[in-house]
Amino acid sequence: MSALPFTKMHGLGNDYVYVDGFVHQVDDPASLARQVSDRHRGIGSDGLILVMPPDRGVDAQVRMRMFNADGSESEMCGNGVRCVCKFAIDRGLASANPLRVQTGRGVLSLAWIAGDDELVESVRVDMGAPILASARIPATLAGLDPDAQVVGHRALAGILREAVGDAAWGAMEPVATLVSMGNPHLVLWCPGVESIDLAQVGPVLERHAAFPSRINVHVVQVMDRGNVRMRTWERGSGITQACGTGACAVAVAGALEGRTRDSIRAQLPGGTLILEWAGGESSVFMTGPATTAFEGVWQPSCVVAPS
């Protein structure tokens, strides 16, 4: 691969390397994602996002492909798609407002607001309706109907607790909720998110046999009915500063379990997202910032293999 221009961007610290796929072709994005994500030998990021022309016949202005730090491709990234909007609008790849972005979840509509510098500052994303049927998460639990919802589920929580052990499970409640926002999420509740050893719990739950496509793991503390605190172990990337689709899943889980209102503020390590969900088949709306950190040129010759 020749030298490749890139832009480092983040949504609340959930950072990715962005490449203009309108101009540059990336033949092996999985390998490139692993290289650039390395925080010691690469650029450092939670993954790689390609901003590309939409597929023929798709009613969208741009397409997003997202790769985790381990090279696996994910369907969606809420923080990432806000930055895709900023990338496309700020560079003149598109001008529509709302912007339509093709993702692995489908085509999403993003309404953006520019700052005083006329660059995109904040984005409100129509994330689509949550997916709750267990087979579509996907989750495999003995005796569970494929169309059944896994909401406040004690049996699943018991299985997961056994996998991580009582000490690691700690003060987490004995219930688990599953939500897909085009990618799978496990929501667990606790009285204090800092008390959970996410580095120990996260990788075990991510790869548990109940989740054939692996899963994103969120530990959540309800501050009051309009505010939650959460921490995330992201599938394929580990602990991250924020997870947009995860915050959406938490909003849905909280509403379904009667813990929170239909509009909440989710406090993540990297900052705050605003989530709205009216219930049923209505869309979840997520509002948050999109930030450019820096631009550069990736030189493959700089890669040094670990000894």
Protein Blocks (a to p, Z undefined) as FASTA:
>chain_A
ZZdddddddeehiacddddfklpccfblmlmmmmmmpmklmnopabdcddddddehiacf
bdcddddfkopacfbdfklmmmmmmmmmmnopaccdcdddddfkbccdddddddfkopaf
bdcddebjadfbfklmpccdehiafkbccehiaklmmmmmmmnopklnmmaccbdcddde
hiacdddddfbfklpcfklmmmmmmmgmklmnopaddddddfblmbccdddddehkapaf
bdfklmmmmmmmmmmnopacfbdcdddfkbccddddebjjbccddddddddfbdcdddfk
lpccdZZ
